[in-house]
Structure formats: C-alpha cells, structure tokens
C-alpha cells in the first residue's frame, strides 16, 4: 500500500494520529512479550509522543531498540512524522 500525507481509506483521509495508534497497537503483542506496554500520547508538529512502561527496571538498550523499531514502522506508514519521542 502506498502512502501520501496520511493513509487513505477509499477517498477519505485517515487521521495520522489514528494511524499511529493502529501501528502501535499492532506491535503491542510483541512488546508485551518483553514486558513493555506503550500507547500513543499525542502527535504534535511531526513528533509522535509515546508513553512507555516496563515491568521492572527499564533497560536503556531495550527502550532505545523499541523506540527505533516503533519509529521505523510509523515513518513507513506516515512519512510526515519526523521522529518518535518516548515519555
């Protein structure tokens, strides 16, 4: 599927934040297997803010890997998003 400014369904444009929520939701089972939960907080000026929580102390390398993986999936679907920031 090709993308433009936002995903399209038929001729209607989908809200970029809704598409981001869908992408993050599709990754949830994989993240949960590593004891990580995340949700989209907001999309603001090309930056997607994601709230993340872990079971136990956060592992910095795991968190960075997760951020980069989410960022790649998001920017593949929504090129107007410049980066992902974790809260």
C-alpha positions as CSV (number, residue, x, y, z in Angstrom):
1,X,0.0,0.0,0.0
2,X,1.4,3.4,-0.9
3,X,1.1,6.4,1.5
4,X,0.7,10.1,1.0
5,X,0.3,12.7,3.6
6,X,-1.9,10.3,5.6
7,X,-3.2,6.8,5.0
8,X,-6.4,6.8,2.8
9,X,-9.4,4.6,3.0
10,X,-11.2,4.8,-0.2
11,X,-11.1,8.6,-0.9
12,X,-11.3,9.6,2.8
13,X,-8.1,10.5,4.6
14,X,-7.5,8.8,7.9
15,X,-6.3,10.9,10.8
16,X,-2.5,10.4,11.2
17,X,-2.8,10.0,14.9
18,X,-5.3,7.3,14.4
19,X,-3.0,5.5,12.0
20,X,-0.2,5.9,14.6
21,X,-2.4,4.3,17.2
22,X,-3.2,1.4,14.9
23,X,0.5,0.8,14.2
24,X,1.5,0.9,17.9
25,X,-1.5,-1.4,18.7
26,X,-0.3,-3.9,16.1
27,X,3.1,-4.0,17.9
28,X,1.6,-4.5,21.4
29,X,1.8,-8.3,21.5
30,X,5.5,-8.3,20.6
31,X,6.2,-5.6,23.2
32,X,4.2,-7.3,25.9
33,X,6.3,-10.4,25.4
34,X,9.3,-8.3,26.5
35,X,7.3,-6.8,29.4
36,X,6.7,-3.5,27.7
37,X,3.5,-1.6,27.3
38,X,3.1,1.6,25.2
39,X,0.4,3.9,24.0
40,X,0.3,7.0,21.8
41,X,0.1,10.1,23.9
42,X,-0.1,12.7,21.1
43,X,1.1,13.8,17.7
44,X,2.4,17.3,17.6
45,X,4.4,19.2,14.9
46,X,5.6,16.0,13.3
47,X,6.7,14.4,16.6
48,X,4.8,11.3,17.9
49,X,4.9,11.1,21.7
50,X,4.6,7.6,23.1
51,X,4.2,6.7,26.7
52,X,6.1,3.5,27.6
53,X,6.2,1.4,30.7
54,X,8.1,-1.7,31.7
55,X,7.6,-4.5,34.2
56,X,10.6,-3.8,36.4
57,X,13.5,-1.5,35.9
58,X,13.8,-0.2,32.4
59,X,16.7,-1.5,30.3
60,X,18.1,1.5,28.3
61,X,19.2,-0.6,25.3
62,X,15.8,-2.3,25.1
63,X,14.0,1.0,25.3
64,X,16.2,2.5,22.6
65,X,15.6,-0.6,20.4
66,X,11.9,-0.3,20.9
67,X,11.8,3.4,20.1
68,X,13.8,2.9,16.9
69,X,11.5,0.0,15.9
70,X,8.3,1.9,16.5
71,X,9.8,5.0,14.7
72,X,10.6,2.9,11.6
73,X,7.1,1.3,11.5
74,X,5.5,4.7,12.0
75,X,7.5,6.6,9.4
76,X,7.0,3.8,6.9
77,X,3.2,4.4,7.1
78,X,3.3,8.1,7.9
79,X,6.2,10.0,6.3
80,X,5.0,13.3,7.7
81,X,6.1,12.1,11.2
82,X,9.7,13.2,11.7
83,X,10.5,11.2,14.9
84,X,9.2,9.4,17.9
85,X,9.8,10.6,21.4
86,X,9.2,8.4,24.5
87,X,7.6,9.7,27.6
